[in-house]
């Protein structure tokens, strides 16, 4: 990794005063300053105040004439609107900023939040899908969200019509996060006004956009990366072959999250995207149990706070390992490292067991480090 790449992972220190927060907002709201540029400017200039002072000259050097940084009055108006909406500002690096987003290369430097921010410290599963979903798709989304909530997972979605709405409504009692494309105080679509109010009472609404901003087409792909980034896995319930849900799935893969999909009828265009995802390797989902089982042990614990150390459990016997390996394998080959994660044992224990079973002729190795039962 280059020095420049390493420096991009340097932790961002959060603002500690009202003046600092004001300058952060002013820098982020200035023209041509996105999340990556914001972090680079802080790294190069040490503070938002210094970066603001340097911006006009940097713009001139880049050939941009008449560049002006965001006026203070714009930020004052945004802060006033936030106070009226009872919105809280979450800053990258602060204790209340979602841990799951911290390591993303394009993590939003600031998020407006309305509701219970502590919900962001819980395990999250994202659920997305078609706005014009079928009744069967909506029923599936409600069932998955209900059952995942009972298992302690928070459901994350985008407050859109269709699958998003069904998932949010089913998870109101157990916890749900709505990531919004416009300002956190601008409800879109308007028909979800009551739902948005309920989410603010029992869950959380989030947005990186300024207060009062109406959502535009370019905002939705940016919103989607936050939905997937917050979650351990993304479940696509219904999606056309070209849809925003598939953009979210691609974001999830880029971020190292699990991607799962509910299969649909080949003749239903609303299921085409899900079927394509499954064809390309996404986990097929029939129930909440399928979702939970698809999460590797390391991923399940990724966003949880450290727990007190416990005494190590005794290593499983060779017979137990043989039985677990054979139970996990089938005629379709899987990767050895995936098998190790599924069994939740270390490679030093599983390696000899695999050799024993291979010598016994009960399993076979395939090209590319894959394993399967002997046919």
Beta strands, then each sheet from edge to edge (+ up, - down):
strand 1: 88-91
strand 2: 110-115
strand 3: 124-128
strand 4: 154-157
strand 5: 176-179
strand 6: 204-207
strand 7: 233-236
strand 8: 258-261
strand 9: 283-284
strand 10: 334-335
strand 11: 363-366
strand 12: 370-373
sheet 1: 1+ 2- 6+ 5+ 4+ 3+ 7+ 8+ 9+
sheet 2: 10+ 12- 11+
end
